[in-house]
Amino acid sequence: MTYRNVVSAVVRALAAETINSAGGCDFEPKVQCAKQKGEIVGKEAALLVDCMVHSRLHKALPADQWQALLAKFSTHTDRKHDAIIFLAKKMTSPAPERFRHAAVVTWAIPKLPGVQGKRSTNVLPEGWYVLSNWCDEGRPEPTLYRWRTAIRKGLESLVDQALISAQEVLDVEGLIEGHAA
């Protein structure tokens, strides 16, 4: 199996945790079952590759890059939440801690179009997206926008670095179309 690009590989690998009913990348039972029946094929094979890519990326990427990918792309609520907390503490900014946390949360869980943003089950209440709610210190609005922009640029840069690193790992493994070994 090969992926079209690095983003699709990362998204599928991170979603593999939530796809199976066991709640994790349980490729071992599938391998054991395959030894009895023959080769793993179809959806089972794709899930197996997704689980192995998840493991490979988790081990190969630095912690901050891995957490950035989790915050941006993961569908696992607890892992996404933990990654948001990790990144909020890691971000450097003159903004107060509460502001940094809200900026990371709204970056990781953006407001979606639709009726009150409710196209997804993972949408925050409307108040989370109001910038003036993030800081009690009465800072001017341009300052708040500058802080938010700087934090988001830092996060996007971290995701870009993580995707470059992931691309290198997947290229070595021959898992990207056109780059297969």
C-alpha positions in Angstrom: 0.0 0.0 0.0 1.2 3.5 -0.8 -0.2 6.9 0.2 -0.9 9.8 -2.2 1.0 12.3 -0.1 2.4 12.8 3.3 -0.7 14.5 4.7 -3.0 11.6 3.7 -0.5 9.2 5.3 -0.4 11.2 8.6 -4.2 11.6 8.7 -4.8 7.8 8.1 -2.1 6.8 10.6 -3.5 9.1 13.3 -7.1 7.9 12.6 -6.0 4.3 12.9 -6.2 4.6 16.6 -9.9 5.3 16.5 -10.9 3.1 13.6 -10.8 -0.3 15.3 -13.1 -1.2 18.2 -10.2 -2.1 20.5 -9.2 1.5 20.8 -5.6 1.2 19.6 -3.3 0.0 16.8 -3.9 -3.7 17.4 -2.1 -5.2 14.4 -0.8 -8.2 16.2 -4.1 -10.2 16.3 -4.5 -9.5 12.6 -1.0 -10.9 11.9 -1.7 -14.0 14.1 -5.0 -14.5 12.3 -3.2 -14.2 8.9 -0.7 -16.9 9.9 -3.7 -19.3 10.2 -5.6 -18.3 7.1 -3.0 -16.8 4.8 -2.2 -13.3 3.6 -3.8 -10.1 5.1 -5.6 -8.3 2.4 -8.1 -5.4 1.8 -9.1 -3.2 4.7 -7.3 -5.3 7.2 -4.0 -4.8 5.3 -4.6 -1.1 5.0 -5.3 -0.8 8.7 -2.2 -2.8 9.5 0.0 -0.4 7.3 -1.7 2.6 9.0 -0.9 1.2 12.4 2.7 0.6 11.5 3.1 4.1 10.0 1.6 5.5 13.2 4.2 3.6 15.2 7.0 4.5 12.9 6.2 8.2 12.9 5.7 8.3 16.6 9.2 6.9 17.2 10.9 8.8 14.5 9.6 12.4 15.0 10.7 14.7 17.8 8.1 15.1 20.6 7.1 18.6 19.6 6.6 17.7 16.0 4.6 14.6 16.9 2.4 16.6 19.3 1.8 19.3 16.6 0.6 16.6 14.2 -1.7 15.1 16.9 -3.1 18.6 17.7 -3.7 19.4 14.0 -4.8 16.1 12.5 -5.8 13.6 15.2 -9.4 12.4 15.7 -8.6 10.9 19.1 -10.1 13.4 21.5 -7.9 12.6 24.5 -4.6 12.6 22.4 -5.6 15.9 20.7 -6.3 17.4 24.1 -3.0 16.3 25.6 -1.2 17.6 22.5 -2.9 21.0 22.9 -1.8 21.2 26.5 1.8 20.2 25.5 2.0 22.8 22.7 0.4 25.6 24.8 3.2 25.1 27.4 5.8 24.9 24.7 4.8 28.1 22.8 6.8 31.2 23.5 4.9 34.4 23.5 4.5 37.6 25.5 0.9 36.6 25.8 -0.4 35.3 29.2 -0.8 31.6 29.6 -4.6 31.6 29.2 -4.3 33.4 25.9 -1.6 31.0 24.6 -3.8 28.0 25.6 -6.9 29.5 23.9 -4.9 30.3 20.8 -3.6 26.7 20.5 -7.1 25.3 21.2 -8.8 27.4 18.5 -6.0 26.6 16.1 -6.3 22.8 16.7 -10.1 22.9 16.7 -11.0 25.6 14.2 -14.5 27.0 13.9 -16.2 25.2 11.0 -18.7 26.6 8.6 -22.3 25.5 9.0 -25.1 26.2 11.5 -23.2 27.7 14.4 -20.2 25.8 13.4 -21.8 22.4 14.2 -20.7 20.4 11.1 -18.5 18.4 13.4 -18.9 16.8 16.8 -15.6 18.4 17.8 -16.6 22.0 17.8 -16.0 24.4 20.7 -18.7 26.7 22.1 -18.9 30.1 20.3 -17.3 32.0 23.2 -14.0 30.2 22.6 -13.6 31.9 19.2 -14.0 35.4 20.6 -10.5 36.9 20.9 -11.4 39.4 23.7 -12.4 36.4 26.0 -8.8 35.1 26.0 -7.2 37.9 28.0 -8.5 39.7 31.1 -5.7 42.3 31.1 -7.5 44.8 28.8 -4.9 44.7 26.0 -5.6 46.5 22.8 -7.2 44.4 20.1 -4.2 44.8 17.6 -2.0 43.4 20.3 -4.3 40.4 20.8 -4.4 39.8 17.0 -0.6 40.1 16.8 -0.1 37.5 19.6 -2.6 35.1 18.0 -1.0 35.5 14.6 2.5 34.8 16.0 1.3 31.8 17.9 -0.5 30.3 14.9 2.5 30.9 12.6 4.7 29.1 15.1 2.3 26.2 15.2 2.0 26.0 11.4 5.8 26.1 11.2 6.0 23.2 13.6 3.4 21.2 11.6 5.4 22.0 8.3 8.6 20.7 9.9 6.8 17.6 11.2 5.4 16.9 7.7 8.8 17.3 6.2 10.2 14.9 8.7 7.3 12.5 8.1 7.9 12.7 4.4 11.5 11.6 4.9 10.5 8.7 7.0 7.8 7.6 4.5 10.1 8.0 1.6 12.7 5.7 3.2 9.9 3.2 3.8 8.7 3.6 0.1 5.1 4.5 1.2 4.4 7.6 -0.9 3.2 7.3 -4.5 6.0 8.1 -7.0 8.6 7.7 -4.2 8.1 3.9 -3.7 11.3 2.0 -3.4 
